[in-house]
Amino acid sequence: METTKKCFLCGRPMKQQEGLLYELCTNPECPRSQPLPEPNSATEGDRTDNKVAT
């Protein structure tokens, strides 16, 4: 018996996408059917709100 991963949002089967480390949902209306956006280096490198004042 083959177990296929199912989307936790809509229950549809997941599919492996080339170049991604995670699977995408086969339902085109599900938010998990689109790959995550690439991180923006400008917003990731300059985070001053999380620094502790000394």
DAZI-V687739 format. One record per helix or strand of 3 or more residues. SS is the DSSP state (2 for helix, 1 for strand). FROM is the first residue (numbers start at 0). TO is the last residue. If there is no record, write none. Layout:
[[SS,FROM,TO] [SS,FROM,TO]]
This chain:
[[1,12,15] [1,22,24] [2,30,32] [2,40,44]]
